[in-house]
């Protein structure tokens, strides 16, 4: 059986990844030029914010305190992504491709998190549902995304 303190610690670790996604999608929103793409990226950002609320509520239900933001390593990663995007992304099609790749990477990391960290049954269910929602986000991208299957 997973201890409550360990569950809270692991949920906070997962929450850091969600904060990174929120910050990254705020950056993507600031870069979008076309209204339809701006709307898509805002919707994805809102989904990640909703995910953060779900995880925070679970941490509170467990009697814990949630982290307020991404870790230092997360912030360094975000800064690198922001710099890379400003150099590499020249139009909305490239921006959407980067956003798509970001979600795919986040899903891989989320599944790795599930395999490597112990969670209570209820916490695991919440994370699994969140990953399903993130996977569904990939379907919201236009079919012209080169990576989209």
GROMACS elastic network, one bead per residue, 0.5 to 0.9 nm:
[ bonds ]
;  ai    aj funct       b0    kb
    1   119     6  0.88457   500
    1   120     6  0.73854   500
    2     5     6  0.84919   500
    2     6     6  0.67478   500
    2     7     6  0.66187   500
    2   118     6  0.65214   500
    2   119     6  0.61639   500
    2   120     6  0.56886   500
    2   121     6  0.89086   500
    3     6     6  0.52865   500
    3     7     6  0.62511   500
    3     8     6  0.87675   500
    3   119     6  0.85133   500
    3   120     6  0.80279   500
    4     8     6  0.61935   500
    4     9     6  0.85880   500
    4    62     6  0.67462   500
    4    63     6  0.85573   500
    4    64     6  0.86798   500
    4   119     6  0.87894   500
    4   120     6  0.79994   500
    5     8     6  0.51540   500
    5     9     6  0.61512   500
    5    10     6  0.86212   500
    5    62     6  0.85103   500
    5    64     6  0.77878   500
    6     9     6  0.50143   500
    6    10     6  0.60879   500
    6    11     6  0.84879   500
    6   118     6  0.76263   500
    6   119     6  0.76565   500
    7    10     6  0.52100   500
    7    11     6  0.60599   500
    7    12     6  0.85429   500
    7    59     6  0.82757   500
    7    62     6  0.83734   500
    7   117     6  0.88198   500
    7   118     6  0.69797   500
    7   119     6  0.52051   500
    7   120     6  0.64550   500
    7   123     6  0.75396   500
    8    11     6  0.50977   500
    8    12     6  0.61100   500
    8    13     6  0.86140   500
    8    58     6  0.85089   500
    8    59     6  0.57198   500
    8    60     6  0.88293   500
    8    62     6  0.71285   500
    8    63     6  0.84861   500
    8    64     6  0.61829   500
    8    65     6  0.79320   500
    8    66     6  0.80235   500
    8   119     6  0.86111   500
    9    12     6  0.51796   500
    9    13     6  0.63615   500
    9    14     6  0.88814   500
    9    59     6  0.89326   500
    9    64     6  0.87572   500
    9    66     6  0.88831   500
   10    14     6  0.63694   500
   10    15     6  0.85755   500
   10   113     6  0.88288   500
   10   117     6  0.66513   500
   10   118     6  0.73755   500
   10   119     6  0.71406   500
   11    14     6  0.50121   500
   11    15     6  0.60480   500
   11    16     6  0.87023   500
   11    55     6  0.68317   500
   11    56     6  0.83605   500
   11    58     6  0.83511   500
   11    59     6  0.69844   500
   11    66     6  0.84097   500
   11   119     6  0.79354   500
   11   123     6  0.76841   500
   11   127     6  0.85768   500
   12    16     6  0.62897   500
   12    17     6  0.89343   500
   12    55     6  0.80684   500
   12    56     6  0.82106   500
   12    59     6  0.78097   500
   12    65     6  0.86061   500
   12    66     6  0.60669   500
   12    67     6  0.60856   500
   13    16     6  0.53043   500
   13    17     6  0.70350   500
   13    67     6  0.86048   500
   13   113     6  0.88307   500
   14    17     6  0.53730   500
   14    18     6  0.67056   500
   14    19     6  0.89666   500
   14    55     6  0.83076   500
   14   110     6  0.75843   500
   14   113     6  0.74211   500
   14   127     6  0.83556   500
   15    19     6  0.62343   500
   15    20     6  0.86593   500
   15    51     6  0.85672   500
   15    52     6  0.63169   500
   15    55     6  0.66512   500
   15    56     6  0.77500   500
   15    66     6  0.80828   500
   15    67     6  0.74374   500
   15    69     6  0.83849   500
   15    70     6  0.80105   500
   16    19     6  0.50431   500
   16    20     6  0.63003   500
   16    21     6  0.87464   500
   16    67     6  0.74277   500
   16    68     6  0.85207   500
   16    69     6  0.64742   500
   16    71     6  0.66296   500
   16    74     6  0.74880   500
   17    20     6  0.50468   500
   17    21     6  0.63606   500
   17    22     6  0.87661   500
   17    70     6  0.70793   500
   17    74     6  0.76581   500
   17   106     6  0.77980   500
   17   109     6  0.86585   500
   17   110     6  0.83046   500
   18    22     6  0.62384   500
   18    23     6  0.86796   500
   18    48     6  0.62974   500
   18    49     6  0.78065   500
   18    51     6  0.72768   500
   18    52     6  0.62311   500
   18    70     6  0.82493   500
   18   106     6  0.87475   500
   19    22     6  0.50281   500
   19    23     6  0.62102   500
   19    24     6  0.85075   500
   19    48     6  0.79390   500
   19    49     6  0.80608   500
   19    52     6  0.72971   500
   19    68     6  0.85066   500
   19    69     6  0.60044   500
   19    70     6  0.55153   500
   19    74     6  0.86496   500
   20    23     6  0.51946   500
   20    24     6  0.60508   500
   20    25     6  0.85699   500
   20    69     6  0.81330   500
   20    70     6  0.59393   500
   20    71     6  0.88277   500
   20    74     6  0.62951   500
   20    75     6  0.74472   500
   20    77     6  0.84473   500
   20    78     6  0.67682   500
   21    24     6  0.50173   500
   21    25     6  0.60317   500
   21    26     6  0.84534   500
   21    45     6  0.76571   500
   21    48     6  0.67850   500
   21    49     6  0.89539   500
   21    78     6  0.88175   500
   21   102     6  0.81963   500
   21   103     6  0.82228   500
   21   106     6  0.79983   500
   22    25     6  0.52589   500
   22    26     6  0.61265   500
   22    27     6  0.86563   500
   22    44     6  0.86904   500
   22    45     6  0.56196   500
   22    46     6  0.80601   500
   22    47     6  0.88772   500
   22    48     6  0.58694   500
   22    49     6  0.65153   500
   22    52     6  0.88885   500
   23    26     6  0.50747   500
   23    27     6  0.63492   500
   23    28     6  0.87556   500
   23    45     6  0.83992   500
   23    70     6  0.89151   500
   23    78     6  0.74362   500
   24    27     6  0.50514   500
   24    28     6  0.62815   500
   24    29     6  0.87100   500
   24    45     6  0.85652   500
   24    78     6  0.64733   500
   24    81     6  0.78100   500
   24    82     6  0.76231   500
   24    99     6  0.86590   500
   24   102     6  0.87395   500
   25    29     6  0.59978   500
   25    30     6  0.84704   500
   25    41     6  0.66159   500
   25    42     6  0.75266   500
   25    44     6  0.73936   500
   25    45     6  0.54415   500
   25    48     6  0.88123   500
   25    99     6  0.76506   500
   26    29     6  0.51090   500
   26    30     6  0.63810   500
   26    31     6  0.88927   500
   26    41     6  0.82374   500
   26    42     6  0.77230   500
   26    45     6  0.67127   500
   27    30     6  0.51474   500
   27    31     6  0.65363   500
   27    82     6  0.70826   500
   28    31     6  0.50983   500
   28    32     6  0.63446   500
   28    38     6  0.84113   500
   28    41     6  0.69271   500
   28    42     6  0.87879   500
   28    82     6  0.86807   500
   28    85     6  0.87353   500
   28    95     6  0.70766   500
   28    96     6  0.85149   500
   28    98     6  0.89458   500
   28    99     6  0.74098   500
   29    32     6  0.53658   500
   29    33     6  0.87120   500
   29    37     6  0.83638   500
   29    38     6  0.57503   500
   29    39     6  0.83583   500
   29    40     6  0.88813   500
   29    41     6  0.57623   500
   29    42     6  0.62956   500
   29    45     6  0.83820   500
   30    33     6  0.84075   500
   30    38     6  0.82784   500
   31    38     6  0.84614   500
   31    86     6  0.85042   500
   31    89     6  0.89061   500
   31    91     6  0.87561   500
   31    92     6  0.80239   500
   31    95     6  0.77301   500
   32    35     6  0.77135   500
   32    37     6  0.63370   500
   32    38     6  0.53598   500
   32    41     6  0.81534   500
   32    91     6  0.79835   500
   32    92     6  0.59315   500
   32    95     6  0.72839   500
   32    96     6  0.87693   500
   33    36     6  0.88806   500
   33    37     6  0.73938   500
   33    38     6  0.69208   500
   33    91     6  0.78151   500
   33    92     6  0.64986   500
   34    37     6  0.54360   500
   34    38     6  0.61578   500
   34    39     6  0.87012   500
   34    92     6  0.70675   500
   35    39     6  0.60935   500
   35    40     6  0.86195   500
   36    39     6  0.51426   500
   36    40     6  0.62861   500
   36    41     6  0.87587   500
   37    41     6  0.61360   500
   37    42     6  0.84671   500
   37    92     6  0.71688   500
   37    93     6  0.89082   500
   37    96     6  0.76418   500
   38    41     6  0.52612   500
   38    42     6  0.60892   500
   38    43     6  0.85923   500
   39    42     6  0.51166   500
   39    43     6  0.61526   500
   39    44     6  0.86915   500
   40    43     6  0.51716   500
   40    44     6  0.63588   500
   40    45     6  0.87161   500
   40   140     6  0.75965   500
   40   141     6  0.77021   500
   41    44     6  0.50723   500
   41    45     6  0.61415   500
   41    46     6  0.86107   500
   41    96     6  0.83229   500
   41    99     6  0.81952   500
   42    46     6  0.61512   500
   42    47     6  0.86177   500
   43    46     6  0.50715   500
   43    47     6  0.62660   500
   43    48     6  0.88275   500
   44    48     6  0.64145   500
   44    49     6  0.87009   500
   44   134     6  0.87097   500
   44   137     6  0.69775   500
   44   140     6  0.89573   500
   45    48     6  0.52136   500
   45    49     6  0.63186   500
   45    50     6  0.87136   500
   46    50     6  0.61255   500
   46    51     6  0.85571   500
   47    50     6  0.50212   500
   47    51     6  0.62248   500
   47    52     6  0.87063   500
   47   133     6  0.81428   500
   47   134     6  0.80787   500
   47   137     6  0.86233   500
   48    52     6  0.62438   500
   48    53     6  0.87301   500
   48   130     6  0.89681   500
   48   134     6  0.81623   500
   49    52     6  0.50243   500
   49    53     6  0.63944   500
   49    54     6  0.88002   500
   50    53     6  0.51000   500
   50    54     6  0.63727   500
   50    55     6  0.88343   500
   51    54     6  0.50994   500
   51    55     6  0.63410   500
   51    56     6  0.85711   500
   51   127     6  0.89256   500
   51   130     6  0.63793   500
   51   133     6  0.88264   500
   52    55     6  0.52202   500
   52    56     6  0.60014   500
   52    57     6  0.84751   500
   53    56     6  0.50270   500
   53    57     6  0.59665   500
   53    58     6  0.85555   500
   54    57     6  0.52087   500
   54    58     6  0.63470   500
   54    59     6  0.87999   500
   54   126     6  0.76565   500
   54   130     6  0.86168   500
   55    58     6  0.51047   500
   55    59     6  0.62727   500
   55    60     6  0.86727   500
   55    66     6  0.85098   500
   55   123     6  0.83199   500
   55   126     6  0.74947   500
   55   127     6  0.78915   500
   56    59     6  0.50666   500
   56    60     6  0.61818   500
   56    61     6  0.85464   500
   56    65     6  0.80728   500
   56    66     6  0.58470   500
   56    67     6  0.84621   500
   57    60     6  0.50515   500
   57    61     6  0.60479   500
   57    62     6  0.86158   500
   57    66     6  0.87896   500
   58    62     6  0.62806   500
   58    63     6  0.87658   500
   58    64     6  0.87061   500
   58   122     6  0.88088   500
   58   123     6  0.71265   500
   58   126     6  0.83400   500
   59    62     6  0.51130   500
   59    63     6  0.65046   500
   59    64     6  0.52059   500
   59    65     6  0.64543   500
   59    66     6  0.62884   500
   59   123     6  0.88722   500
   60    64     6  0.51318   500
   60    65     6  0.62542   500
   60    66     6  0.73716   500
   61    64     6  0.73801   500
   62    65     6  0.89111   500
   67    70     6  0.77888   500
   67    71     6  0.89253   500
   70    73     6  0.78651   500
   70    74     6  0.53929   500
   70    75     6  0.62324   500
   71    75     6  0.62117   500
   71    76     6  0.86681   500
   72    75     6  0.50285   500
   72    76     6  0.62266   500
   72    77     6  0.86080   500
   73    76     6  0.51232   500
   73    77     6  0.62236   500
   73    78     6  0.86495   500
   74    77     6  0.50356   500
   74    78     6  0.61498   500
   74    79     6  0.86224   500
   75    79     6  0.61360   500
   75    80     6  0.85926   500
   76    79     6  0.50923   500
   76    80     6  0.62428   500
   76    81     6  0.86832   500
   77    80     6  0.51064   500
   77    81     6  0.62243   500
   77    82     6  0.86290   500
   78    81     6  0.50517   500
   78    82     6  0.60890   500
   78    83     6  0.86223   500
   79    82     6  0.50643   500
   79    83     6  0.61821   500
   79    84     6  0.85170   500
   80    83     6  0.52426   500
   80    84     6  0.60524   500
   80    85     6  0.84873   500
   81    84     6  0.50821   500
   81    85     6  0.59611   500
   81    86     6  0.85625   500
   82    85     6  0.51604   500
   82    86     6  0.62200   500
   82    87     6  0.87672   500
   83    86     6  0.52277   500
   83    87     6  0.64636   500
   83    88     6  0.86507   500
   84    87     6  0.52664   500
   84    88     6  0.58825   500
   84    89     6  0.79502   500
   85    88     6  0.50628   500
   85    89     6  0.51056   500
   85    90     6  0.85321   500
   85    95     6  0.78748   500
   85    98     6  0.81150   500
   86    89     6  0.59147   500
   86    90     6  0.79366   500
   87    90     6  0.77483   500
   88    94     6  0.82748   500
   89    92     6  0.78068   500
   89    93     6  0.86008   500
   89    94     6  0.55167   500
   89    95     6  0.58449   500
   89    98     6  0.81819   500
   90    93     6  0.84105   500
   90    94     6  0.66008   500
   90    95     6  0.77042   500
   91    94     6  0.55144   500
   91    95     6  0.63065   500
   91    96     6  0.88530   500
   92    96     6  0.60309   500
   92    97     6  0.84383   500
   93    96     6  0.52306   500
   93    97     6  0.62437   500
   93    98     6  0.87324   500
   93   144     6  0.81606   500
   93   145     6  0.72032   500
   94    98     6  0.62354   500
   94    99     6  0.86157   500
   94   145     6  0.84721   500
   95    98     6  0.51412   500
   95    99     6  0.61817   500
   95   100     6  0.85969   500
   96   100     6  0.60147   500
   96   101     6  0.85264   500
   96   141     6  0.75850   500
   96   142     6  0.86721   500
   96   145     6  0.70691   500
   97   100     6  0.50726   500
   97   101     6  0.61986   500
   97   102     6  0.85582   500
   97   141     6  0.89644   500
   97   145     6  0.57385   500
   97   146     6  0.70339   500
   97   147     6  0.72058   500
   97   148     6  0.87576   500
   98   101     6  0.50824   500
   98   102     6  0.60745   500
   98   103     6  0.87504   500
   99   103     6  0.63863   500
   99   104     6  0.87285   500
  100   103     6  0.53099   500
  100   104     6  0.63418   500
  100   105     6  0.87184   500
  100   137     6  0.87441   500
  100   138     6  0.65759   500
  100   141     6  0.74719   500
  100   145     6  0.79274   500
  100   147     6  0.78211   500
  100   148     6  0.80503   500
  101   104     6  0.50217   500
  101   105     6  0.61203   500
  101   106     6  0.85117   500
  101   147     6  0.77817   500
  102   105     6  0.51317   500
  102   106     6  0.60986   500
  102   107     6  0.86423   500
  103   107     6  0.61442   500
  103   108     6  0.86711   500
  103   134     6  0.71037   500
  103   135     6  0.78206   500
  103   137     6  0.79705   500
  103   138     6  0.73230   500
  104   107     6  0.51407   500
  104   108     6  0.63982   500
  104   109     6  0.87320   500
  104   134     6  0.87220   500
  104   135     6  0.78490   500
  104   138     6  0.78910   500
  105   108     6  0.51193   500
  105   109     6  0.62174   500
  105   110     6  0.85099   500
  106   109     6  0.50296   500
  106   110     6  0.59225   500
  106   111     6  0.85406   500
  106   131     6  0.89036   500
  106   134     6  0.84380   500
  107   111     6  0.61174   500
  107   112     6  0.84460   500
  107   131     6  0.64801   500
  107   132     6  0.89468   500
  107   134     6  0.70625   500
  107   135     6  0.70289   500
  108   111     6  0.52549   500
  108   112     6  0.61442   500
  108   113     6  0.85551   500
  109   113     6  0.60193   500
  109   114     6  0.86648   500
  110   114     6  0.63513   500
  110   115     6  0.87923   500
  110   127     6  0.82515   500
  110   128     6  0.87912   500
  110   131     6  0.68950   500
  111   114     6  0.50451   500
  111   115     6  0.63750   500
  111   116     6  0.87269   500
  111   128     6  0.84585   500
  111   131     6  0.78183   500
  112   115     6  0.51015   500
  112   116     6  0.61541   500
  112   117     6  0.85271   500
  113   116     6  0.52133   500
  113   117     6  0.58403   500
  114   117     6  0.56261   500
  114   118     6  0.75022   500
  114   119     6  0.81337   500
  114   124     6  0.75319   500
  114   127     6  0.79388   500
  114   128     6  0.81608   500
  115   118     6  0.80548   500
  118   124     6  0.83554   500
  119   122     6  0.79430   500
  119   123     6  0.58059   500
  119   124     6  0.55116   500
  120   123     6  0.52136   500
  120   124     6  0.60122   500
  120   125     6  0.85418   500
  121   124     6  0.51237   500
  121   125     6  0.61818   500
  121   126     6  0.87634   500
  122   125     6  0.50834   500
  122   126     6  0.63653   500
  122   127     6  0.88270   500
  123   126     6  0.51071   500
  123   127     6  0.63349   500
  123   128     6  0.86189   500
  124   127     6  0.51559   500
  124   128     6  0.60534   500
  124   129     6  0.85474   500
  125   128     6  0.50511   500
  125   129     6  0.60925   500
  125   130     6  0.85195   500
  126   129     6  0.51761   500
  126   130     6  0.61733   500
  126   131     6  0.87212   500
  127   131     6  0.62068   500
  127   132     6  0.86436   500
  128   131     6  0.51353   500
  128   132     6  0.62936   500
  128   133     6  0.87656   500
  129   132     6  0.50279   500
  129   133     6  0.63232   500
  129   134     6  0.86909   500
  130   133     6  0.50763   500
  130   134     6  0.62418   500
  130   135     6  0.86288   500
  131   135     6  0.60834   500
  131   136     6  0.85694   500
  132   135     6  0.50146   500
  132   136     6  0.62405   500
  132   137     6  0.87842   500
  133   136     6  0.50475   500
  133   137     6  0.64786   500
  134   137     6  0.51058   500
  134   138     6  0.72206   500
  135   138     6  0.56278   500
  135   139     6  0.76408   500
  136   139     6  0.54625   500
  136   140     6  0.72423   500
  137   140     6  0.52885   500
  137   141     6  0.73837   500
  138   141     6  0.58211   500
  138   148     6  0.79267   500
  139   142     6  0.78855   500
  139   143     6  0.86525   500
  139   148     6  0.85261   500
  140   143     6  0.89255   500
  141   144     6  0.82540   500
  141   145     6  0.71539   500
  141   148     6  0.81089   500
  142   145     6  0.61619   500
  142   148     6  0.84275   500
  143   146     6  0.79258   500
  143   148     6  0.65147   500
  143   149     6  0.83587   500
  144   147     6  0.85946   500
  144   148     6  0.75939   500
  145   148     6  0.54109   500
  145   149     6  0.88288   500
  146   149     6  0.82785   500
